[in-house]
């Protein structure tokens, strides 16, 4: 692996970790805490773009989020 590939991998991982933090923070803000059920929804939300996951995190109820994303597992 050359330096450019290593940089690109590190950058992609940093972006993914940043998005995970955003999703978890949005859910904590909305619902007060991150429990096991909400934690399982995070991976599904990360498959979406920020433009898609942000309104879902802010607009759907906890029950709607769980129903929508637990059915995909």
PDB file of N, H, CA, C and O in Angstrom:
ATOM      1  N   UNK A   1       0.854  -1.171   0.000  1.00  0.00           N
ATOM      2  CA  UNK A   1       0.000   0.000   0.000  1.00  0.00           C
ATOM      3  C   UNK A   1       0.902   1.236   0.000  1.00  0.00           C
ATOM      4  O   UNK A   1       1.831   1.341   0.800  1.00  0.00           O
ATOM      5  N   UNK A   2       0.617   2.148  -0.892  1.00  0.00           N
ATOM      6  H   UNK A   2      -0.138   2.062  -1.542  1.00  0.00           H
ATOM      7  CA  UNK A   2       1.429   3.362  -0.915  1.00  0.00           C
ATOM      8  C   UNK A   2       0.833   4.426   0.004  1.00  0.00           C
ATOM      9  O   UNK A   2      -0.249   4.249   0.564  1.00  0.00           O
ATOM     10  N   UNK A   3       1.551   5.521   0.145  1.00  0.00           N
ATOM     11  H   UNK A   3       2.429   5.665  -0.311  1.00  0.00           H
ATOM     12  CA  UNK A   3       1.153   6.572   1.072  1.00  0.00           C
ATOM     13  C   UNK A   3      -0.203   7.184   0.712  1.00  0.00           C
ATOM     14  O   UNK A   3      -0.992   7.502   1.602  1.00  0.00           O
ATOM     15  N   UNK A   4      -0.476   7.349  -0.566  1.00  0.00           N
ATOM     16  H   UNK A   4       0.165   7.091  -1.289  1.00  0.00           H
ATOM     17  CA  UNK A   4      -1.750   7.921  -1.001  1.00  0.00           C
ATOM     18  C   UNK A   4      -2.911   7.021  -0.606  1.00  0.00           C
ATOM     19  O   UNK A   4      -3.933   7.505  -0.119  1.00  0.00           O
ATOM     20  N   UNK A   5      -2.766   5.725  -0.811  1.00  0.00           N
ATOM     21  H   UNK A   5      -1.936   5.332  -1.207  1.00  0.00           H
ATOM     22  CA  UNK A   5      -3.827   4.785  -0.433  1.00  0.00           C
ATOM     23  C   UNK A   5      -4.047   4.794   1.078  1.00  0.00           C
ATOM     24  O   UNK A   5      -5.186   4.768   1.542  1.00  0.00           O
ATOM     25  N   UNK A   6      -2.962   4.829   1.837  1.00  0.00           N
ATOM     26  H   UNK A   6      -2.037   4.850   1.459  1.00  0.00           H
ATOM     27  CA  UNK A   6      -3.065   4.856   3.296  1.00  0.00           C
ATOM     28  C   UNK A   6      -3.779   6.127   3.751  1.00  0.00           C
ATOM     29  O   UNK A   6      -4.615   6.089   4.654  1.00  0.00           O
ATOM     30  N   UNK A   7      -3.443   7.252   3.118  1.00  0.00           N
ATOM     31  H   UNK A   7      -2.764   7.283   2.384  1.00  0.00           H
ATOM     32  CA  UNK A   7      -4.096   8.517   3.445  1.00  0.00           C
ATOM     33  C   UNK A   7      -5.585   8.446   3.137  1.00  0.00           C
ATOM     34  O   UNK A   7      -6.411   8.860   3.951  1.00  0.00           O
ATOM     35  N   UNK A   8      -5.930   7.924   1.965  1.00  0.00           N
ATOM     36  H   UNK A   8      -5.260   7.588   1.303  1.00  0.00           H
ATOM     37  CA  UNK A   8      -7.334   7.844   1.574  1.00  0.00           C
ATOM     38  C   UNK A   8      -8.119   6.939   2.511  1.00  0.00           C
ATOM     39  O   UNK A   8      -9.258   7.249   2.860  1.00  0.00           O
ATOM     40  N   UNK A   9      -7.525   5.827   2.920  1.00  0.00           N
ATOM     41  H   UNK A   9      -6.600   5.575   2.636  1.00  0.00           H
ATOM     42  CA  UNK A   9      -8.190   4.938   3.866  1.00  0.00           C
ATOM     43  C   UNK A   9      -8.398   5.610   5.209  1.00  0.00           C
ATOM     44  O   UNK A   9      -9.474   5.516   5.800  1.00  0.00           O
ATOM     45  N   UNK A  10      -7.361   6.292   5.693  1.00  0.00           N
ATOM     46  H   UNK A  10      -6.487   6.369   5.213  1.00  0.00           H
ATOM     47  CA  UNK A  10      -7.453   6.983   6.984  1.00  0.00           C
ATOM     48  C   UNK A  10      -8.502   8.086   6.922  1.00  0.00           C
ATOM     49  O   UNK A  10      -9.261   8.280   7.872  1.00  0.00           O
ATOM     50  N   UNK A  11      -8.543   8.795   5.827  1.00  0.00           N
ATOM     51  H   UNK A  11      -7.926   8.638   5.056  1.00  0.00           H
ATOM     52  CA  UNK A  11      -9.526   9.870   5.662  1.00  0.00           C
ATOM     53  C   UNK A  11     -10.945   9.302   5.619  1.00  0.00           C
ATOM     54  O   UNK A  11     -11.843   9.846   6.261  1.00  0.00           O
ATOM     55  N   UNK A  12     -11.156   8.232   4.881  1.00  0.00           N
ATOM     56  H   UNK A  12     -10.426   7.790   4.358  1.00  0.00           H
ATOM     57  CA  UNK A  12     -12.477   7.610   4.790  1.00  0.00           C
ATOM     58  C   UNK A  12     -12.936   7.117   6.166  1.00  0.00           C
ATOM     59  O   UNK A  12     -14.101   7.266   6.533  1.00  0.00           O
ATOM     60  N   UNK A  13     -12.017   6.539   6.907  1.00  0.00           N
ATOM     61  H   UNK A  13     -11.070   6.418   6.609  1.00  0.00           H
ATOM     62  CA  UNK A  13     -12.354   6.058   8.244  1.00  0.00           C
ATOM     63  C   UNK A  13     -12.708   7.227   9.165  1.00  0.00           C
ATOM     64  O   UNK A  13     -13.641   7.123   9.962  1.00  0.00           O
ATOM     65  N   UNK A  14     -11.979   8.325   9.065  1.00  0.00           N
ATOM     66  H   UNK A  14     -11.221   8.409   8.418  1.00  0.00           H
ATOM     67  CA  UNK A  14     -12.260   9.501   9.890  1.00  0.00           C
ATOM     68  C   UNK A  14     -13.633  10.080   9.560  1.00  0.00           C
ATOM     69  O   UNK A  14     -14.371  10.490  10.456  1.00  0.00           O
ATOM     70  N   UNK A  15     -13.973  10.113   8.278  1.00  0.00           N
ATOM     71  H   UNK A  15     -13.374   9.781   7.550  1.00  0.00           H
ATOM     72  CA  UNK A  15     -15.287  10.610   7.867  1.00  0.00           C
ATOM     73  C   UNK A  15     -16.382   9.707   8.419  1.00  0.00           C
ATOM     74  O   UNK A  15     -17.392  10.193   8.930  1.00  0.00           O
ATOM     75  N   UNK A  16     -16.187   8.409   8.318  1.00  0.00           N
ATOM     76  H   UNK A  16     -15.367   8.015   7.903  1.00  0.00           H
ATOM     77  CA  UNK A  16     -17.182   7.456   8.819  1.00  0.00           C
ATOM     78  C   UNK A  16     -17.350   7.589  10.334  1.00  0.00           C
ATOM     79  O   UNK A  16     -18.475   7.569  10.834  1.00  0.00           O
ATOM     80  N   UNK A  17     -16.258   7.722  11.055  1.00  0.00           N
ATOM     81  H   UNK A  17     -15.345   7.738  10.649  1.00  0.00           H
ATOM     82  CA  UNK A  17     -16.331   7.896  12.511  1.00  0.00           C
ATOM     83  C   UNK A  17     -17.024   9.203  12.860  1.00  0.00           C
ATOM     84  O   UNK A  17     -17.785   9.266  13.826  1.00  0.00           O
ATOM     85  N   UNK A  18     -16.765  10.243  12.081  1.00  0.00           N
ATOM     86  H   UNK A  18     -16.147  10.192  11.297  1.00  0.00           H
ATOM     87  CA  UNK A  18     -17.421  11.532  12.298  1.00  0.00           C
ATOM     88  C   UNK A  18     -18.915  11.441  12.085  1.00  0.00           C
ATOM     89  O   UNK A  18     -19.696  12.010  12.848  1.00  0.00           O
ATOM     90  N   UNK A  19     -19.310  10.727  11.048  1.00  0.00           N
ATOM     91  H   UNK A  19     -18.675  10.265  10.429  1.00  0.00           H
ATOM     92  CA  UNK A  19     -20.743  10.555  10.793  1.00  0.00           C
ATOM     93  C   UNK A  19     -21.401   9.748  11.896  1.00  0.00           C
ATOM     94  O   UNK A  19     -22.531  10.041  12.284  1.00  0.00           O
ATOM     95  N   UNK A  20     -20.712   8.736  12.408  1.00  0.00           N
ATOM     96  H   UNK A  20     -19.794   8.497  12.092  1.00  0.00           H
ATOM     97  CA  UNK A  20     -21.248   7.945  13.526  1.00  0.00           C
ATOM     98  C   UNK A  20     -21.492   8.864  14.727  1.00  0.00           C
ATOM     99  O   UNK A  20     -22.529   8.770  15.385  1.00  0.00           O
ATOM    100  N   UNK A  21     -20.538   9.745  15.009  1.00  0.00           N
ATOM    101  H   UNK A  21     -19.696   9.821  14.475  1.00  0.00           H
ATOM    102  CA  UNK A  21     -20.684  10.670  16.128  1.00  0.00           C
ATOM    103  C   UNK A  21     -21.891  11.585  15.926  1.00  0.00           C
ATOM    104  O   UNK A  21     -22.639  11.855  16.866  1.00  0.00           O
ATOM    105  N   UNK A  22     -22.072  12.056  14.702  1.00  0.00           N
ATOM    106  H   UNK A  22     -21.464  11.837  13.939  1.00  0.00           H
ATOM    107  CA  UNK A  22     -23.212  12.931  14.399  1.00  0.00           C
ATOM    108  C   UNK A  22     -24.522  12.195  14.647  1.00  0.00           C
ATOM    109  O   UNK A  22     -25.414  12.726  15.308  1.00  0.00           O
ATOM    110  N   UNK A  23     -24.645  10.983  14.125  1.00  0.00           N
ATOM    111  H   UNK A  23     -23.920  10.552  13.588  1.00  0.00           H
ATOM    112  CA  UNK A  23     -25.880  10.208  14.296  1.00  0.00           C
ATOM    113  C   UNK A  23     -26.137   9.947  15.778  1.00  0.00           C
ATOM    114  O   UNK A  23     -27.252  10.149  16.259  1.00  0.00           O
ATOM    115  N   UNK A  24     -25.117   9.501  16.501  1.00  0.00           N
ATOM    116  H   UNK A  24     -24.211   9.336  16.110  1.00  0.00           H
ATOM    117  CA  UNK A  24     -25.300   9.218  17.920  1.00  0.00           C
ATOM    118  C   UNK A  24     -25.667  10.480  18.693  1.00  0.00           C
ATOM    119  O   UNK A  24     -26.509  10.432  19.590  1.00  0.00           O
ATOM    120  N   UNK A  25     -25.049  11.602  18.358  1.00  0.00           N
ATOM    121  H   UNK A  25     -24.365  11.641  17.629  1.00  0.00           H
ATOM    122  CA  UNK A  25     -25.383  12.865  19.031  1.00  0.00           C
ATOM    123  C   UNK A  25     -26.805  13.316  18.724  1.00  0.00           C
ATOM    124  O   UNK A  25     -27.508  13.801  19.610  1.00  0.00           O
ATOM    125  N   UNK A  26     -27.224  13.161  17.489  1.00  0.00           N
ATOM    126  H   UNK A  26     -26.653  12.767  16.769  1.00  0.00           H
ATOM    127  CA  UNK A  26     -28.604  13.514  17.137  1.00  0.00           C
ATOM    128  C   UNK A  26     -29.606  12.668  17.934  1.00  0.00           C
ATOM    129  O   UNK A  26     -30.599  13.182  18.448  1.00  0.00           O
ATOM    130  N   UNK A  27     -29.329  11.373  18.026  1.00  0.00           N
ATOM    131  H   UNK A  27     -28.522  10.955  17.608  1.00  0.00           H
ATOM    132  CA  UNK A  27     -30.235  10.491  18.771  1.00  0.00           C
ATOM    133  C   UNK A  27     -30.220  10.807  20.266  1.00  0.00           C
ATOM    134  O   UNK A  27     -31.267  10.784  20.912  1.00  0.00           O
ATOM    135  N   UNK A  28     -29.049  11.100  20.816  1.00  0.00           N
ATOM    136  H   UNK A  28     -28.198  11.118  20.291  1.00  0.00           H
ATOM    137  CA  UNK A  28     -28.968  11.492  22.233  1.00  0.00           C
ATOM    138  C   UNK A  28     -29.732  12.782  22.486  1.00  0.00           C
ATOM    139  O   UNK A  28     -30.466  12.899  23.467  1.00  0.00           O
ATOM    140  N   UNK A  29     -29.552  13.753  21.589  1.00  0.00           N
ATOM    141  H   UNK A  29     -28.956  13.658  20.792  1.00  0.00           H
ATOM    142  CA  UNK A  29     -30.252  15.031  21.715  1.00  0.00           C
ATOM    143  C   UNK A  29     -31.759  14.822  21.685  1.00  0.00           C
ATOM    144  O   UNK A  29     -32.497  15.391  22.490  1.00  0.00           O
ATOM    145  N   UNK A  30     -32.195  14.008  20.755  1.00  0.00           N
ATOM    146  H   UNK A  30     -31.596  13.545  20.102  1.00  0.00           H
ATOM    147  CA  UNK A  30     -33.635  13.802  20.553  1.00  0.00           C
ATOM    148  C   UNK A  30     -34.268  12.972  21.660  1.00  0.00           C
ATOM    149  O   UNK A  30     -35.366  13.286  22.119  1.00  0.00           O
ATOM    150  N   UNK A  31     -33.578  11.906  22.098  1.00  0.00           N
ATOM    151  H   UNK A  31     -32.686  11.651  21.725  1.00  0.00           H
ATOM    152  CA  UNK A  31     -34.198  10.953  23.015  1.00  0.00           C
ATOM    153  C   UNK A  31     -33.569  10.928  24.407  1.00  0.00           C
ATOM    154  O   UNK A  31     -34.012  10.164  25.264  1.00  0.00           O
ATOM    155  N   UNK A  32     -32.551  11.743  24.645  1.00  0.00           N
ATOM    156  H   UNK A  32     -32.191  12.363  23.949  1.00  0.00           H
ATOM    157  CA  UNK A  32     -31.977  11.865  25.969  1.00  0.00           C
ATOM    158  C   UNK A  32     -30.840  10.913  26.272  1.00  0.00           C
ATOM    159  O   UNK A  32     -30.005  11.215  27.125  1.00  0.00           O
ATOM    160  N   UNK A  33     -30.781   9.783  25.609  1.00  0.00           N
ATOM    161  H   UNK A  33     -31.460   9.537  24.916  1.00  0.00           H
ATOM    162  CA  UNK A  33     -29.693   8.832  25.833  1.00  0.00           C
ATOM    163  C   UNK A  33     -29.659   7.836  24.677  1.00  0.00           C
ATOM    164  O   UNK A  33     -30.584   7.757  23.869  1.00  0.00           O
ATOM    165  N   UNK A  34     -28.567   7.084  24.625  1.00  0.00           N
ATOM    166  H   UNK A  34     -27.816   7.149  25.281  1.00  0.00           H
ATOM    167  CA  UNK A  34     -28.424   6.028  23.620  1.00  0.00           C
ATOM    168  C   UNK A  34     -28.499   4.691  24.345  1.00  0.00           C
ATOM    169  O   UNK A  34     -27.566   4.309  25.051  1.00  0.00           O
ATOM    170  N   UNK A  35     -29.596   3.991  24.172  1.00  0.00           N
ATOM    171  H   UNK A  35     -30.354   4.302  23.599  1.00  0.00           H
ATOM    172  CA  UNK A  35     -29.702   2.664  24.772  1.00  0.00           C
ATOM    173  C   UNK A  35     -29.379   1.612  23.715  1.00  0.00           C
ATOM    174  O   UNK A  35     -29.036   1.948  22.581  1.00  0.00           O
ATOM    175  N   UNK A  36     -29.487   0.361  24.086  1.00  0.00           N
ATOM    176  H   UNK A  36     -29.766   0.089  25.007  1.00  0.00           H
ATOM    177  CA  UNK A  36     -29.123  -0.730  23.183  1.00  0.00           C
ATOM    178  C   UNK A  36     -29.973  -0.741  21.918  1.00  0.00           C
ATOM    179  O   UNK A  36     -29.453  -0.982  20.828  1.00  0.00           O
ATOM    180  N   UNK A  37     -31.271  -0.485  22.048  1.00  0.00           N
ATOM    181  H   UNK A  37     -31.694  -0.290  22.933  1.00  0.00           H
ATOM    182  CA  UNK A  37     -32.149  -0.490  20.867  1.00  0.00           C
ATOM    183  C   UNK A  37     -31.745   0.598  19.873  1.00  0.00           C
ATOM    184  O   UNK A  37     -31.641   0.339  18.675  1.00  0.00           O
ATOM    185  N   UNK A  38     -31.520   1.810  20.370  1.00  0.00           N
ATOM    186  H   UNK A  38     -31.605   2.020  21.344  1.00  0.00           H
ATOM    187  CA  UNK A  38     -31.118   2.892  19.465  1.00  0.00           C
ATOM    188  C   UNK A  38     -29.737   2.643  18.879  1.00  0.00           C
ATOM    189  O   UNK A  38     -29.480   2.996  17.728  1.00  0.00           O
ATOM    190  N   UNK A  39     -28.852   2.043  19.651  1.00  0.00           N
ATOM    191  H   UNK A  39     -29.060   1.756  20.586  1.00  0.00           H
ATOM    192  CA  UNK A  39     -27.512   1.727  19.140  1.00  0.00           C
ATOM    193  C   UNK A  39     -27.577   0.801  17.934  1.00  0.00           C
ATOM    194  O   UNK A  39     -26.757   0.913  17.022  1.00  0.00           O
ATOM    195  N   UNK A  40     -28.537  -0.107  17.920  1.00  0.00           N
ATOM    196  H   UNK A  40     -29.202  -0.198  18.661  1.00  0.00           H
ATOM    197  CA  UNK A  40     -28.669  -1.033  16.782  1.00  0.00           C
ATOM    198  C   UNK A  40     -29.142  -0.319  15.518  1.00  0.00           C
ATOM    199  O   UNK A  40     -28.897  -0.804  14.413  1.00  0.00           O
ATOM    200  N   UNK A  41     -29.806   0.809  15.659  1.00  0.00           N
ATOM    201  H   UNK A  41     -30.005   1.203  16.556  1.00  0.00           H
ATOM    202  CA  UNK A  41     -30.317   1.572  14.516  1.00  0.00           C
ATOM    203  C   UNK A  41     -29.204   2.377  13.839  1.00  0.00           C
ATOM    204  O   UNK A  41     -29.314   2.715  12.660  1.00  0.00           O
ATOM    205  N   UNK A  42     -28.138   2.685  14.578  1.00  0.00           N
ATOM    206  H   UNK A  42     -28.049   2.411  15.536  1.00  0.00           H
ATOM    207  CA  UNK A  42     -27.075   3.555  14.065  1.00  0.00           C
ATOM    208  C   UNK A  42     -26.470   3.012  12.773  1.00  0.00           C
ATOM    209  O   UNK A  42     -26.299   3.767  11.816  1.00  0.00           O
ATOM    210  N   UNK A  43     -26.144   1.726  12.724  1.00  0.00           N
ATOM    211  H   UNK A  43     -26.283   1.113  13.502  1.00  0.00           H
ATOM    212  CA  UNK A  43     -25.524   1.154  11.516  1.00  0.00           C
ATOM    213  C   UNK A  43     -26.416   1.340  10.289  1.00  0.00           C
ATOM    214  O   UNK A  43     -25.930   1.656   9.204  1.00  0.00           O
ATOM    215  N   UNK A  44     -27.709   1.144  10.466  1.00  0.00           N
ATOM    216  H   UNK A  44     -28.104   0.888  11.348  1.00  0.00           H
ATOM    217  CA  UNK A  44     -28.636   1.337   9.338  1.00  0.00           C
ATOM    218  C   UNK A  44     -28.679   2.790   8.904  1.00  0.00           C
ATOM    219  O   UNK A  44     -28.702   3.085   7.709  1.00  0.00           O
ATOM    220  N   UNK A  45     -28.689   3.699   9.867  1.00  0.00           N
ATOM    221  H   UNK A  45     -28.669   3.460  10.838  1.00  0.00           H
ATOM    222  CA  UNK A  45     -28.701   5.121   9.528  1.00  0.00           C
ATOM    223  C   UNK A  45     -27.431   5.532   8.799  1.00  0.00           C
ATOM    224  O   UNK A  45     -27.467   6.411   7.938  1.00  0.00           O
ATOM    225  N   UNK A  46     -26.312   4.906   9.133  1.00  0.00           N
ATOM    226  H   UNK A  46     -26.282   4.192   9.832  1.00  0.00           H
ATOM    227  CA  UNK A  46     -25.039   5.254   8.497  1.00  0.00           C
ATOM    228  C   UNK A  46     -24.970   4.807   7.042  1.00  0.00           C
ATOM    229  O   UNK A  46     -24.077   5.229   6.307  1.00  0.00           O
ATOM    230  N   UNK A  47     -25.894   3.965   6.624  1.00  0.00           N
ATOM    231  H   UNK A  47     -26.620   3.622   7.221  1.00  0.00           H
ATOM    232  CA  UNK A  47     -25.948   3.565   5.217  1.00  0.00           C
ATOM    233  C   UNK A  47     -26.550   4.675   4.360  1.00  0.00           C
ATOM    234  O   UNK A  47     -26.473   4.631   3.132  1.00  0.00           O
ATOM    235  N   UNK A  48     -27.147   5.665   5.011  1.00  0.00           N
ATOM    236  H   UNK A  48     -27.209   5.701   6.009  1.00  0.00           H
ATOM    237  CA  UNK A  48     -27.777   6.792   4.325  1.00  0.00           C
ATOM    238  C   UNK A  48     -26.815   7.970   4.273  1.00  0.00           C
ATOM    239  O   UNK A  48     -25.822   8.004   5.000  1.00  0.00           O
ATOM    240  N   UNK A  49     -27.110   8.926   3.418  1.00  0.00           N
ATOM    241  H   UNK A  49     -27.917   8.898   2.827  1.00  0.00           H
ATOM    242  CA  UNK A  49     -26.319  10.156   3.369  1.00  0.00           C
ATOM    243  C   UNK A  49     -26.728  11.041   4.550  1.00  0.00           C
ATOM    244  O   UNK A  49     -27.806  10.858   5.115  1.00  0.00           O
ATOM    245  N   UNK A  50     -25.878  11.993   4.924  1.00  0.00           N
ATOM    246  H   UNK A  50     -25.002  12.141   4.465  1.00  0.00           H
ATOM    247  CA  UNK A  50     -26.269  12.915   6.001  1.00  0.00           C
ATOM    248  C   UNK A  50     -27.576  13.654   5.699  1.00  0.00           C
ATOM    249  O   UNK A  50     -28.355  13.939   6.608  1.00  0.00           O
ATOM    250  N   UNK A  51     -27.806  13.957   4.445  1.00  0.00           N
ATOM    251  H   UNK A  51     -27.173  13.726   3.706  1.00  0.00           H
ATOM    252  CA  UNK A  51     -29.040  14.638   4.055  1.00  0.00           C
ATOM    253  C   UNK A  51     -30.266  13.749   4.291  1.00  0.00           C
ATOM    254  O   UNK A  51     -31.371  14.245   4.509  1.00  0.00           O
ATOM    255  N   UNK A  52     -30.057  12.441   4.244  1.00  0.00           N
ATOM    256  H   UNK A  52     -29.159  12.037   4.066  1.00  0.00           H
ATOM    257  CA  UNK A  52     -31.157  11.502   4.482  1.00  0.00           C
ATOM    258  C   UNK A  52     -31.320  11.175   5.959  1.00  0.00           C
ATOM    259  O   UNK A  52     -32.445  11.133   6.457  1.00  0.00           O
ATOM    260  N   UNK A  53     -30.198  10.939   6.683  1.00  0.00           N
ATOM    261  H   UNK A  53     -29.285  10.974   6.278  1.00  0.00           H
ATOM    262  CA  UNK A  53     -30.348  10.504   8.071  1.00  0.00           C
ATOM    263  C   UNK A  53     -30.696  11.627   9.040  1.00  0.00           C
ATOM    264  O   UNK A  53     -31.334  11.376  10.063  1.00  0.00           O
ATOM    265  N   UNK A  54     -30.291  12.862   8.742  1.00  0.00           N
ATOM    266  H   UNK A  54     -29.773  13.066   7.912  1.00  0.00           H
ATOM    267  CA  UNK A  54     -30.554  13.956   9.685  1.00  0.00           C
ATOM    268  C   UNK A  54     -32.042  14.180   9.921  1.00  0.00           C
ATOM    269  O   UNK A  54     -32.467  14.205  11.076  1.00  0.00           O
ATOM    270  N   UNK A  55     -32.858  14.346   8.868  1.00  0.00           N
ATOM    271  H   UNK A  55     -32.513  14.325   7.930  1.00  0.00           H
ATOM    272  CA  UNK A  55     -34.280  14.555   9.137  1.00  0.00           C
ATOM    273  C   UNK A  55     -34.942  13.344   9.807  1.00  0.00           C
ATOM    274  O   UNK A  55     -35.862  13.504  10.610  1.00  0.00           O
ATOM    275  N   UNK A  56     -34.476  12.141   9.479  1.00  0.00           N
ATOM    276  H   UNK A  56     -33.728  12.011   8.827  1.00  0.00           H
ATOM    277  CA  UNK A  56     -35.054  10.956  10.120  1.00  0.00           C
ATOM    278  C   UNK A  56     -34.789  10.978  11.619  1.00  0.00           C
ATOM    279  O   UNK A  56     -35.677  10.675  12.416  1.00  0.00           O
ATOM    280  N   UNK A  57     -33.581  11.332  11.996  1.00  0.00           N
ATOM    281  H   UNK A  57     -32.860  11.578  11.348  1.00  0.00           H
ATOM    282  CA  UNK A  57     -33.222  11.390  13.418  1.00  0.00           C
ATOM    283  C   UNK A  57     -34.014  12.458  14.157  1.00  0.00           C
ATOM    284  O   UNK A  57     -34.350  12.288  15.329  1.00  0.00           O
ATOM    285  N   UNK A  58     -34.310  13.552  13.477  1.00  0.00           N
ATOM    286  H   UNK A  58     -34.037  13.690  12.525  1.00  0.00           H
ATOM    287  CA  UNK A  58     -34.971  14.675  14.138  1.00  0.00           C
ATOM    288  C   UNK A  58     -36.494  14.624  14.057  1.00  0.00           C
ATOM    289  O   UNK A  58     -37.174  15.230  14.884  1.00  0.00           O
ATOM    290  N   UNK A  59     -37.033  13.914  13.080  1.00  0.00           N
ATOM    291  H   UNK A  59     -36.480  13.421  12.408  1.00  0.00           H
ATOM    292  CA  UNK A  59     -38.479  13.958  12.870  1.00  0.00           C
ATOM    293  C   UNK A  59     -39.215  12.693  13.279  1.00  0.00           C
ATOM    294  O   UNK A  59     -40.349  12.771  13.750  1.00  0.00           O
ATOM    295  N   UNK A  60     -38.594  11.523  13.109  1.00  0.00           N
ATOM    296  H   UNK A  60     -37.672  11.460  12.726  1.00  0.00           H
ATOM    297  CA  UNK A  60     -39.295  10.294  13.450  1.00  0.00           C
ATOM    298  C   UNK A  60     -39.285  10.072  14.954  1.00  0.00           C
ATOM    299  O   UNK A  60     -38.330  10.432  15.643  1.00  0.00           O
ATOM    300  N   UNK A  61     -40.349   9.481  15.447  1.00  0.00           N
ATOM    301  H   UNK A  61     -41.124   9.189  14.887  1.00  0.00           H
ATOM    302  CA  UNK A  61     -40.383   9.113  16.859  1.00  0.00           C
ATOM    303  C   UNK A  61     -39.450   7.927  17.075  1.00  0.00           C
ATOM    304  O   UNK A  61     -39.022   7.266  16.128  1.00  0.00           O
ATOM    305  N   UNK A  62     -39.150   7.679  18.331  1.00  0.00           N
ATOM    306  H   UNK A  62     -39.498   8.216  19.100  1.00  0.00           H
ATOM    307  CA  UNK A  62     -38.314   6.528  18.672  1.00  0.00           C
ATOM    308  C   UNK A  62     -38.920   5.242  18.105  1.00  0.00           C
ATOM    309  O   UNK A  62     -38.217   4.418  17.522  1.00  0.00           O
ATOM    310  N   UNK A  63     -40.215   5.086  18.282  1.00  0.00           N
ATOM    311  H   UNK A  63     -40.787   5.756  18.755  1.00  0.00           H
ATOM    312  CA  UNK A  63     -40.901   3.878  17.810  1.00  0.00           C
ATOM    313  C   UNK A  63     -40.830   3.759  16.291  1.00  0.00           C
ATOM    314  O   UNK A  63     -40.646   2.665  15.759  1.00  0.00           O
ATOM    315  N   UNK A  64     -40.977   4.890  15.591  1.00  0.00           N
ATOM    316  H   UNK A  64     -41.127   5.779  16.023  1.00  0.00           H
ATOM    317  CA  UNK A  64     -40.896   4.870  14.130  1.00  0.00           C
ATOM    318  C   UNK A  64     -39.492   4.496  13.654  1.00  0.00           C
ATOM    319  O   UNK A  64     -39.337   3.716  12.714  1.00  0.00           O
ATOM    320  N   UNK A  65     -38.473   5.056  14.307  1.00  0.00           N
ATOM    321  H   UNK A  65     -38.599   5.690  15.070  1.00  0.00           H
ATOM    322  CA  UNK A  65     -37.088   4.708  13.944  1.00  0.00           C
ATOM    323  C   UNK A  65     -36.830   3.220  14.147  1.00  0.00           C
ATOM    324  O   UNK A  65     -36.285   2.547  13.272  1.00  0.00           O
ATOM    325  N   UNK A  66     -37.230   2.715  15.317  1.00  0.00           N
ATOM    326  H   UNK A  66     -37.673   3.262  16.027  1.00  0.00           H
ATOM    327  CA  UNK A  66     -36.997   1.305  15.616  1.00  0.00           C
ATOM    328  C   UNK A  66     -37.745   0.409  14.640  1.00  0.00           C
ATOM    329  O   UNK A  66     -37.191  -0.578  14.155  1.00  0.00           O
ATOM    330  N   UNK A  67     -38.985   0.740  14.351  1.00  0.00           N
ATOM    331  H   UNK A  67     -39.435   1.542  14.746  1.00  0.00           H
ATOM    332  CA  UNK A  67     -39.780  -0.077  13.427  1.00  0.00           C
ATOM    333  C   UNK A  67     -39.184  -0.041  12.019  1.00  0.00           C
ATOM    334  O   UNK A  67     -39.103  -1.068  11.346  1.00  0.00           O
ATOM    335  N   UNK A  68     -38.776   1.128  11.588  1.00  0.00           N
ATOM    336  H   UNK A  68     -38.841   1.963  12.135  1.00  0.00           H
ATOM    337  CA  UNK A  68     -38.253   1.267  10.222  1.00  0.00           C
ATOM    338  C   UNK A  68     -36.926   0.532  10.034  1.00  0.00           C
ATOM    339  O   UNK A  68     -36.726  -0.131   9.016  1.00  0.00           O
ATOM    340  N   UNK A  69     -36.026   0.642  11.000  1.00  0.00           N
ATOM    341  H   UNK A  69     -36.188   1.180  11.827  1.00  0.00           H
ATOM    342  CA  UNK A  69     -34.684   0.104  10.804  1.00  0.00           C
ATOM    343  C   UNK A  69     -34.482  -1.278  11.412  1.00  0.00           C
ATOM    344  O   UNK A  69     -33.572  -1.986  10.983  1.00  0.00           O
ATOM    345  N   UNK A  70     -35.262  -1.689  12.363  1.00  0.00           N
ATOM    346  H   UNK A  70     -36.002  -1.113  12.712  1.00  0.00           H
ATOM    347  CA  UNK A  70     -35.135  -3.044  12.873  1.00  0.00           C
ATOM    348  C   UNK A  70     -35.704  -4.066  11.902  1.00  0.00           C
ATOM    349  O   UNK A  70     -35.324  -5.236  11.936  1.00  0.00           O
ATOM    350  N   UNK A  71     -36.613  -3.630  11.036  1.00  0.00           N
ATOM    351  H   UNK A  71     -36.922  -2.679  11.009  1.00  0.00           H
ATOM    352  CA  UNK A  71     -37.171  -4.553  10.052  1.00  0.00           C
ATOM    353  C   UNK A  71     -36.168  -4.865   8.944  1.00  0.00           C
ATOM    354  O   UNK A  71     -36.356  -5.831   8.205  1.00  0.00           O
ATOM    355  N   UNK A  72     -35.098  -4.061   8.813  1.00  0.00           N
ATOM    356  H   UNK A  72     -34.945  -3.276   9.414  1.00  0.00           H
ATOM    357  CA  UNK A  72     -34.078  -4.283   7.772  1.00  0.00           C
ATOM    358  C   UNK A  72     -33.006  -5.259   8.219  1.00  0.00           C
ATOM    359  O   UNK A  72     -32.159  -5.645   7.413  1.00  0.00           O
ATOM    360  N   UNK A  73     -33.015  -5.670   9.479  1.00  0.00           N
ATOM    361  H   UNK A  73     -33.703  -5.356  10.134  1.00  0.00           H
ATOM    362  CA  UNK A  73     -31.971  -6.569   9.980  1.00  0.00           C
ATOM    363  C   UNK A  73     -32.322  -7.997   9.737  1.00  0.00           C
ATOM    364  O   UNK A  73     -31.554  -8.890  10.095  1.00  0.00           O
TER     365      UNK A  73
END
